[in-house]
């Protein structure tokens, strides 16, 4: 059974279904600051517990972006990247299967063989070049805050990505920046009580980048929702 939808609902459905994490950006195409401010003001409408709005955002372009990228690449090249894992050592079976499926699709789209460790490492390091995007974002929050405030940061990030997509911009959220919390804090001069949540690349998608055409499968409602009390 289907239901009639409003133009607003149709537009929102389109945004959600067509948003992608983009890892190839159009070179030489900057994002105007006025457009960025408009996107961020819309994203600031994201909900948060008790309206605490726990996010801070560091928006980098030009020389500032290049300098941070160089600092992070140097840390990678020198072997100074700190040990870090955002997943437990053993993942639940279903989640591990999704992760493995992503890796297979991702490296296949890039034409990188599973056994080519050097190429895989080089691609990982491209995270810290923000995949060539003209704008790099670093999201931080107060170090004392707990999981539910980090959830609020996630609501802000999703709002930002959808607002950007609505304006023709592409994004890629990147948890890999969290491993360089101390280094990024030092580089940007952040206060000691501010912790890096993640990074994000933002710009205009490169039309000819095969990796941008990678479509990821989504779970059917029946696999994650349990309805109770419905007729």
C-alpha positions as CSV (number, residue, x, y, z in Angstrom):
1,X,0.0,0.0,0.0
2,X,1.3,3.4,-0.9
3,X,0.3,6.9,0.2
4,X,0.1,10.2,-1.6
5,X,3.0,12.4,-0.6
6,X,3.6,16.1,-0.6
7,X,6.2,17.8,-2.8
8,X,8.3,18.4,0.3
9,X,8.2,14.7,1.2
10,X,9.1,13.8,-2.3
11,X,12.0,16.2,-2.3
12,X,13.2,14.9,1.1
13,X,13.0,11.3,-0.1
14,X,15.0,12.2,-3.2
15,X,17.7,13.8,-1.0
16,X,18.0,10.8,1.3
17,X,18.0,8.3,-1.5
18,X,20.6,10.1,-3.7
19,X,23.1,11.3,-1.1
20,X,26.4,9.5,-1.4
21,X,29.7,9.6,0.4
22,X,31.9,11.2,-2.3
23,X,35.6,10.5,-2.6
24,X,36.4,12.3,-5.8
25,X,36.0,16.0,-6.1
26,X,36.0,18.5,-9.0
27,X,39.4,20.2,-9.1
28,X,39.6,24.0,-9.3
29,X,36.1,24.5,-8.1
30,X,35.9,26.3,-4.8
31,X,32.8,26.5,-2.6
32,X,31.7,30.1,-1.9
33,X,31.9,31.1,1.8
34,X,28.3,32.5,1.6
35,X,27.0,29.1,0.4
36,X,28.8,27.3,3.2
37,X,27.4,29.7,5.8
38,X,23.9,29.0,4.4
39,X,24.4,25.3,4.6
40,X,25.8,25.4,8.1
41,X,23.0,27.7,9.3
42,X,20.4,25.2,8.1
43,X,22.4,22.3,9.7
44,X,22.4,24.2,13.0
45,X,18.6,23.4,13.2
46,X,19.5,19.8,14.0
47,X,18.0,18.6,17.3
48,X,20.1,18.0,20.4
49,X,19.4,16.9,24.0
50,X,18.1,19.9,26.0
51,X,19.2,22.1,23.0
52,X,22.8,21.7,24.2
53,X,24.2,21.9,20.6
54,X,27.5,20.3,21.6
55,X,29.2,20.6,18.2
56,X,32.1,22.8,17.2
57,X,33.1,23.0,13.5
58,X,36.5,24.0,12.1
59,X,36.1,24.9,8.4
60,X,39.3,24.9,6.3
61,X,40.1,25.9,2.8
62,X,43.1,27.1,0.8
63,X,46.4,27.3,2.7
64,X,44.8,26.3,6.0
65,X,43.4,23.1,4.5
66,X,46.7,22.3,2.8
67,X,48.7,22.8,6.0
68,X,46.5,20.4,8.0
69,X,46.7,17.8,5.2
70,X,50.5,18.1,5.1
71,X,50.7,17.7,8.9
72,X,48.6,14.5,8.8
73,X,50.3,13.0,5.8
74,X,53.7,13.6,7.4
75,X,52.5,11.7,10.5
76,X,51.3,8.8,8.3
77,X,54.5,8.7,6.3
78,X,56.8,8.8,9.4
79,X,54.9,6.0,11.1
80,X,53.8,8.3,13.8
81,X,50.1,7.6,13.4
82,X,48.7,6.6,16.8
83,X,47.0,3.2,17.2
84,X,43.3,3.7,17.0
85,X,40.2,1.6,16.4
86,X,36.6,2.8,16.3
87,X,35.3,-0.7,16.2
88,X,35.8,-3.5,18.8
89,X,38.2,-6.3,18.0
90,X,35.4,-8.6,17.3
91,X,32.3,-7.3,15.5
92,X,28.9,-8.8,15.6
93,X,28.5,-11.1,12.7
94,X,25.9,-9.0,10.8
95,X,27.9,-5.8,11.2
96,X,31.2,-7.5,10.2
97,X,29.5,-8.7,7.0
98,X,28.4,-5.2,6.1
99,X,31.9,-3.9,6.7
100,X,33.4,-6.6,4.5
101,X,30.9,-5.9,1.8
102,X,31.8,-2.2,1.8
103,X,35.5,-3.0,1.6
104,X,35.0,-5.3,-1.4
105,X,32.8,-2.7,-3.3
106,X,35.0,0.2,-2.4
107,X,38.3,-1.2,-3.6
108,X,36.7,-2.8,-6.6
109,X,35.4,0.6,-7.6
110,X,39.0,2.0,-7.3
111,X,40.5,-1.0,-9.2
112,X,42.6,-1.9,-6.2
113,X,43.3,-5.6,-5.7
114,X,42.6,-7.0,-2.2
115,X,46.2,-8.2,-1.9
116,X,47.7,-4.8,-2.9
117,X,48.6,-3.5,0.5
118,X,50.5,-0.5,-0.8
119,X,47.7,0.8,-2.9
120,X,45.2,0.3,-0.1
121,X,47.4,2.2,2.3
122,X,47.9,5.0,-0.2
123,X,44.1,5.2,-0.6
124,X,43.6,5.4,3.1
125,X,46.1,8.3,3.3
126,X,44.0,10.2,0.8
127,X,41.5,10.6,3.7
128,X,43.9,13.2,5.0
129,X,43.9,15.1,1.8
130,X,40.2,15.3,2.1
131,X,40.1,13.4,-1.2
132,X,41.0,16.6,-3.0
133,X,37.9,18.5,-1.8
134,X,38.2,22.3,-1.6
135,X,36.8,22.4,1.9
136,X,37.7,20.3,4.9
137,X,35.7,20.2,8.1
138,X,36.8,19.0,11.5
139,X,34.0,18.4,14.0
140,X,34.9,18.6,17.7
141,X,33.0,18.5,21.0
142,X,33.8,18.9,24.7
143,X,35.9,16.1,25.9
144,X,33.8,15.5,29.0
145,X,30.6,14.7,27.1
146,X,29.2,11.2,26.8
147,X,27.7,9.0,24.1
148,X,24.3,10.8,23.8
149,X,26.1,14.1,23.1
150,X,28.1,12.4,20.4
151,X,24.8,11.2,19.0
152,X,23.7,14.9,18.9
153,X,26.9,15.5,16.9
154,X,25.8,12.8,14.5
155,X,22.4,14.4,14.0
156,X,24.2,17.7,13.2
157,X,26.4,15.9,10.7
158,X,23.5,14.2,8.9
159,X,21.7,17.6,8.7
160,X,24.8,19.2,7.3
161,X,25.2,16.4,4.6
162,X,21.6,16.7,3.5
163,X,21.7,20.5,3.5
164,X,24.9,20.4,1.4
165,X,23.4,17.8,-1.0
166,X,20.3,20.1,-1.4
167,X,22.6,22.8,-2.6
168,X,24.5,20.6,-5.1
169,X,27.4,19.9,-2.9
170,X,28.9,16.6,-2.0
171,X,30.3,15.3,1.3
172,X,32.2,12.4,2.9
173,X,32.2,12.0,6.6
174,X,35.5,10.5,7.9
175,X,36.0,8.9,11.3
176,X,39.7,8.4,10.5
177,X,40.5,11.9,11.7
178,X,39.7,10.9,15.2
179,X,42.9,9.0,15.5
180,X,44.8,12.2,15.2
181,X,42.9,14.0,17.9
182,X,46.1,15.2,19.7
183,X,47.9,16.2,16.5
184,X,44.9,18.1,15.1
185,X,44.3,19.8,18.4
186,X,48.0,21.0,18.4
187,X,47.9,22.1,14.8
188,X,44.6,24.0,15.1
189,X,45.4,25.4,18.6
190,X,42.3,23.8,20.1
191,X,41.7,23.9,23.9
192,X,42.6,20.8,25.8
193,X,39.0,20.1,26.6
194,X,38.0,19.8,22.9
195,X,38.1,16.4,21.2
196,X,38.0,15.5,17.5
197,X,34.9,13.6,16.6
198,X,35.5,13.2,12.9
199,X,36.4,15.0,9.7
200,X,34.4,15.7,6.5
201,X,35.3,16.5,2.9
202,X,33.0,18.9,1.1
203,X,32.9,20.2,-2.4
204,X,31.5,19.5,-5.9
205,X,31.6,15.9,-7.0
206,X,33.8,14.9,-9.9
207,X,31.5,13.6,-12.6
208,X,34.2,11.2,-14.0
209,X,35.2,9.5,-10.7
210,X,34.2,5.9,-10.8
211,X,34.3,5.7,-7.0
212,X,31.5,8.2,-6.8
213,X,29.2,5.9,-8.6
214,X,29.5,3.2,-6.0
215,X,26.0,2.5,-4.6
216,X,25.8,0.8,-1.2
217,X,22.9,-1.5,-0.4
218,X,20.6,-0.6,2.4
219,X,18.7,-2.9,4.8
220,X,15.0,-3.5,4.2
221,X,12.7,-2.1,6.9
222,X,11.7,-5.7,7.8
223,X,15.3,-6.5,8.8
224,X,15.6,-3.7,11.5
225,X,12.2,-2.6,12.6
226,X,9.9,-4.4,14.9
227,X,6.3,-3.2,14.8
228,X,4.1,-3.7,17.8
229,X,0.4,-2.7,18.4
230,X,-0.4,-2.1,14.7
231,X,-3.5,-3.6,13.1
